[in-house]
Amino acid sequence: MDTRTEKNKKIQTELENETRKEHIKYIVKLFIKLTLIIIICFFSFFFYSKYSSTKGLITKEERIKSVKIPTSFSGIKLIQFSDLYYGELITLDEVKNLVNTINLRKPDLIVFTGNLIDPNYKISTKEQEKLIKELQKLTSTIGKYAVSGVNDDNKFSTILAQSNFIILDNSYDLVYNNDNNPILMVGLSSLLQEKRDIEKSYNYFQQEAHNSNIYTITLMSETDGLDEILNAYNTDLVLAGNSLNGQIRIPPFQGIIRKEGSKKYKNAYYKVKDTQIYVSSGIGSPDAGFRLFVRPSINFFRLTTKNN
């Protein structure tokens, strides 16, 4: 027969076992809840960064002042867009919204700095025609210019040429507005396609009658090699793309992804001596990739003559 002490021990043991079971149940429930929260957060992050993050186009507005800007260009509005990556994520509806957003600002100059179609997307002839029809609606009082990116092929040239863009790969154009004092628009082909010809692009400065003080805008997709260009040639404003501003920006880490061709100049703005450099965050994302806290955007510049 159990003594009172033995009975108390049994009761105590049973209570401890019950408490242990309840604790284990609590831990299991907590683990399941945390696992579900992590799964929900992961899929929320996935769908946001893959789908929602390419929506909500914003406009970044900047004023560019220089004594070198001719008075005929003072007040000119220039819009840059880049890295459209038309395809899986960027549909014709997004392109229509982009065109409307740009046209609402009544630009005088429009420039595109590379990567028109998602490299893994096979665009049909019918889609291509629709894309051309939309891009033809982009209106400017002076002109539309473009340079190619690493993912651009013959379709890029066909689509943009038929959309009334002047393709400036490894070439330049003297841009006039109402008088005989132009600005110089220089275009560099893709560095990663190994087609870039810097000397040919800046051939204007080799001409006997060139103006060494002309206001110069350089268009490029990838910015690697830019330091060498700035050391060799005059350029006042560089408009570039490709980097998507690092694609993922989580403070304090800024621009986590360093894309090939855009290792150094990947953020939105730099100034090197007297040259201002603006790198577009782009519209889409290659290979249906991720964006996080990098909104799709266009750059809207107002050129202003600065008094000496």
C-alpha positions as CSV (number, residue, x, y, z in Angstrom):
1,M,0.0,0.0,0.0
2,D,1.4,3.4,-1.0
3,T,2.2,5.8,1.7
4,R,1.0,9.4,1.7
5,T,4.5,10.5,0.6
6,E,4.5,8.1,-2.3
7,K,1.0,9.2,-3.3
8,N,2.1,12.9,-3.3
9,K,5.1,12.0,-5.4
10,K,2.8,10.3,-7.9
11,I,0.5,13.3,-8.0
12,Q,3.4,15.6,-8.4
13,T,4.9,13.5,-11.2
14,E,1.5,13.5,-13.0
15,L,1.2,17.2,-12.7
16,E,4.7,17.7,-14.0
17,N,4.0,15.4,-17.0
18,E,0.8,17.3,-17.7
19,T,2.6,20.6,-17.5
20,R,5.4,19.3,-19.8
21,K,2.8,18.1,-22.3
22,E,1.1,21.5,-22.3
23,H,4.4,23.2,-22.8
24,I,5.2,20.9,-25.7
25,K,1.8,21.7,-27.2
26,Y,2.4,25.4,-26.8
27,I,5.9,25.1,-28.5
28,V,4.4,23.1,-31.4
29,K,1.6,25.6,-31.9
30,L,4.0,28.5,-31.7
31,F,6.3,26.8,-34.2
32,I,3.4,26.2,-36.6
33,K,2.2,29.9,-36.3
34,L,5.8,31.2,-36.9
35,T,6.2,28.9,-39.9
36,L,2.9,30.1,-41.4
37,I,3.9,33.7,-40.8
38,I,7.2,33.1,-42.5
39,I,5.5,31.4,-45.4
40,I,3.0,34.2,-45.8
41,C,5.7,36.9,-45.5
42,F,7.8,35.0,-48.1
43,F,5.0,34.7,-50.6
44,S,3.9,38.3,-50.0
45,F,7.5,39.5,-50.6
46,F,7.7,37.3,-53.7
47,F,4.5,38.5,-55.3
48,Y,5.2,42.1,-54.3
49,S,8.8,42.2,-55.6
50,K,7.9,40.3,-58.7
51,Y,4.6,41.7,-59.7
52,S,3.5,44.8,-57.7
53,S,6.9,46.4,-57.6
54,T,6.8,47.0,-61.4
55,K,3.6,49.0,-61.0
56,G,3.1,52.5,-59.8
57,L,5.2,54.5,-62.3
58,I,6.6,57.7,-60.7
59,T,8.3,60.8,-62.2
60,K,11.6,62.1,-60.9
61,E,11.9,65.8,-61.8
62,E,15.2,67.7,-61.9
63,R,16.4,71.1,-63.1
64,I,19.6,71.2,-65.1
65,K,21.4,74.5,-65.1
66,S,24.5,75.4,-67.1
67,V,26.0,78.5,-68.7
68,K,26.7,76.3,-71.7
69,I,23.0,75.7,-72.4
70,P,21.9,78.0,-75.3
71,T,19.1,80.4,-74.5
72,S,17.0,78.7,-77.2
73,F,17.1,75.6,-75.0
74,S,16.4,77.3,-71.8
75,G,13.1,75.9,-70.5
76,I,13.3,72.8,-72.7
77,K,11.7,69.7,-71.2
78,L,13.6,66.4,-71.6
79,I,12.3,63.0,-70.6
80,Q,14.4,59.9,-70.2
81,F,12.9,56.4,-69.9
82,S,14.9,53.2,-69.8
83,D,14.9,49.4,-69.4
84,L,11.3,48.8,-70.4
85,Y,11.7,45.0,-70.6
86,Y,8.4,44.5,-72.4
87,G,7.1,41.0,-72.0
88,E,5.9,39.0,-69.1
89,L,5.6,41.7,-66.5
90,I,5.4,44.9,-68.6
91,T,2.4,44.5,-70.9
92,L,0.8,46.8,-73.5
93,D,-1.3,48.3,-70.8
94,E,1.8,49.4,-68.9
95,V,3.2,50.8,-72.1
96,K,0.1,52.8,-72.7
97,N,0.3,54.2,-69.2
98,L,3.9,55.1,-69.8
99,V,3.1,56.9,-73.0
100,N,0.3,58.8,-71.4
101,T,2.5,59.8,-68.4
102,I,5.2,61.1,-70.7
103,N,2.9,63.0,-73.1
104,L,1.1,64.7,-70.2
105,R,4.4,66.5,-69.5
106,K,4.6,67.7,-73.2
107,P,8.3,67.0,-73.6
108,D,10.6,68.7,-76.2
109,L,13.1,65.8,-76.2
110,I,12.6,62.1,-75.3
111,V,15.4,59.7,-74.9
112,F,15.4,55.9,-74.3
113,T,18.6,54.3,-72.8
114,G,18.3,50.7,-73.7
115,N,16.7,47.3,-73.0
116,L,13.4,47.4,-74.8
117,I,12.2,43.7,-74.6
118,D,12.7,41.0,-71.9
119,P,15.4,38.8,-73.3
120,N,13.4,35.6,-72.5
121,Y,10.2,36.9,-74.1
122,K,9.4,36.0,-77.6
123,I,7.4,38.9,-79.0
124,S,5.0,38.0,-81.8
125,T,4.7,40.1,-85.0
126,K,1.2,41.2,-83.9
127,E,2.5,42.4,-80.5
128,Q,5.4,44.1,-82.2
129,E,3.1,46.1,-84.4
130,K,1.0,47.1,-81.3
131,L,4.1,48.2,-79.4
132,I,5.2,50.3,-82.4
133,K,1.8,51.9,-82.6
134,E,2.0,52.9,-78.9
135,L,5.5,54.2,-79.0
136,Q,4.7,56.2,-82.1
137,K,2.3,58.1,-79.9
138,L,5.1,59.5,-77.9
139,T,5.3,63.2,-78.9
140,S,8.1,65.7,-78.7
141,T,8.6,69.1,-80.3
142,I,12.3,68.5,-81.1
143,G,13.0,64.8,-81.4
144,K,13.2,61.3,-79.9
145,Y,16.6,59.5,-79.5
146,A,17.6,56.1,-78.3
147,V,20.7,53.9,-77.6
148,S,20.7,50.1,-77.3
149,G,21.3,48.0,-74.2
150,V,22.8,44.5,-73.8
151,N,19.5,42.8,-74.5
152,D,18.6,44.7,-77.6
153,D,18.8,43.1,-81.0
154,N,17.5,43.8,-84.5
155,K,13.9,44.0,-83.2
156,F,15.0,47.0,-81.0
157,S,16.2,48.8,-84.1
158,T,13.1,47.9,-86.1
159,I,10.6,48.9,-83.4
160,L,12.3,52.2,-82.4
161,A,13.1,53.3,-85.9
162,Q,9.4,52.7,-86.9
163,S,8.4,54.6,-83.7
164,N,10.3,57.6,-85.1
165,F,13.3,57.4,-82.7
166,I,16.7,58.3,-84.0
167,I,19.1,55.5,-82.9
168,L,22.4,57.0,-81.8
169,D,24.5,53.9,-81.3
170,N,28.1,55.1,-81.7
171,S,27.1,58.4,-83.3
172,Y,26.0,61.9,-82.5
173,D,23.5,64.5,-83.6
174,L,23.6,68.3,-83.5
175,V,20.2,69.2,-82.0
176,Y,18.8,72.6,-82.9
177,N,15.9,74.6,-81.6
178,N,14.8,77.8,-83.3
179,D,18.3,79.2,-83.9
180,N,21.8,78.2,-85.0
181,N,23.1,77.4,-81.5
182,P,22.8,73.6,-81.1
183,I,23.4,71.2,-78.3
184,L,25.3,67.9,-78.9
185,M,23.6,64.5,-78.4
186,V,26.0,61.6,-78.2
187,G,25.0,58.0,-78.1
188,L,27.1,55.0,-77.0
189,S,26.2,51.5,-78.1
190,S,26.1,48.6,-75.5
191,L,29.3,48.0,-73.8
192,L,28.4,44.3,-73.0
193,Q,27.6,43.6,-76.7
194,E,31.2,44.7,-77.4
195,K,29.9,47.2,-80.0
196,R,30.8,50.4,-78.2
197,D,33.0,52.7,-80.2
198,I,33.9,55.8,-78.1
199,E,36.0,57.5,-80.6
200,K,33.3,57.3,-83.3
201,S,30.7,58.5,-80.9
202,Y,32.6,61.6,-80.0
203,N,33.8,62.2,-83.6
204,Y,32.2,65.7,-83.5
205,F,35.2,66.9,-81.4
206,Q,37.5,65.7,-84.2
207,Q,35.9,68.0,-86.7
208,E,37.8,71.1,-87.7
209,A,34.9,73.5,-87.1
210,H,33.7,71.9,-83.8
211,N,32.7,74.0,-80.8
212,S,34.7,72.8,-77.8
213,N,32.3,74.5,-75.5
214,I,29.1,73.0,-76.8
215,Y,26.6,71.6,-74.3
216,T,26.9,67.8,-74.6
217,I,24.4,65.1,-73.5
218,T,25.7,61.5,-73.6
219,L,23.2,58.6,-73.7
220,M,24.3,55.1,-72.7
221,S,22.9,52.0,-71.2
222,E,25.8,50.5,-69.1
223,T,28.1,53.0,-67.3
224,D,31.2,50.9,-66.8
225,G,34.1,52.7,-68.5
226,L,32.5,56.1,-67.9
227,D,35.5,57.5,-66.0
228,E,37.8,56.9,-69.1
229,I,35.2,58.7,-71.3
230,L,35.0,61.7,-69.0
231,N,38.8,62.0,-68.9
232,A,39.0,62.0,-72.7
233,Y,35.9,63.9,-73.8
234,N,33.7,66.8,-72.8
235,T,30.2,65.8,-71.7
236,D,28.0,67.9,-69.4
237,L,25.1,65.5,-68.8
238,V,25.1,61.7,-68.8
239,L,21.8,59.8,-69.0
240,A,22.2,56.0,-68.4
241,G,20.2,52.9,-67.6
242,N,20.8,49.2,-67.1
243,S,21.4,49.1,-63.3
244,L,17.8,49.5,-62.2
245,N,19.5,51.5,-59.3
246,G,20.6,48.2,-57.7
247,Q,17.1,46.6,-58.1
248,I,16.8,45.9,-54.3
249,R,17.4,48.7,-51.9
250,I,17.0,47.9,-48.2
251,P,18.5,50.5,-45.8
252,P,21.3,50.6,-44.9
253,F,22.2,48.5,-47.9
254,Q,21.7,50.5,-51.1
255,G,21.5,48.9,-54.5
256,I,22.3,45.3,-53.5
257,I,22.4,43.9,-57.0
258,R,25.4,45.1,-59.0
259,K,24.5,44.3,-62.6
260,E,27.2,43.5,-65.2
261,G,28.2,46.8,-66.9
262,S,27.0,49.0,-64.1
263,K,29.3,48.1,-61.2
264,K,30.3,51.6,-60.1
265,Y,27.6,54.0,-61.3
266,K,24.4,52.2,-60.3
267,N,22.6,54.8,-58.1
268,A,20.3,57.5,-59.3
269,Y,22.7,60.5,-59.3
270,Y,26.4,61.3,-59.3
271,K,28.5,64.3,-60.1
272,V,32.0,63.9,-61.4
273,K,33.8,67.2,-61.7
274,D,31.4,69.3,-63.9
275,T,29.5,66.3,-65.3
276,Q,26.1,65.4,-63.9
277,I,25.2,61.6,-64.2
278,Y,21.6,60.4,-63.9
279,V,21.0,56.6,-63.9
280,S,17.4,55.6,-64.5
281,S,15.7,53.0,-62.2
282,G,13.9,51.8,-65.4
283,I,10.4,50.5,-65.9
284,G,10.5,46.7,-65.9
285,S,12.9,43.9,-64.8
286,P,14.8,41.4,-66.8
287,D,13.9,37.7,-66.8
288,A,10.8,38.5,-64.7
289,G,13.2,39.3,-61.9
290,F,12.7,41.0,-58.5
291,R,12.5,44.7,-57.6
292,L,12.3,45.9,-54.0
293,F,11.9,49.5,-52.9
294,V,13.0,50.6,-56.4
295,R,10.0,52.2,-58.0
296,P,9.7,52.2,-61.9
297,S,10.2,55.7,-63.0
298,I,10.9,58.2,-65.7
299,N,13.4,61.1,-65.4
300,F,12.0,64.6,-66.2
301,F,14.6,67.3,-66.8
302,R,14.1,71.0,-67.3
303,L,17.1,72.6,-69.0
304,T,17.9,76.2,-67.9
305,T,20.6,78.7,-69.0
306,K,22.6,79.7,-66.0
307,N,24.0,83.2,-65.9
308,N,27.7,83.6,-65.6
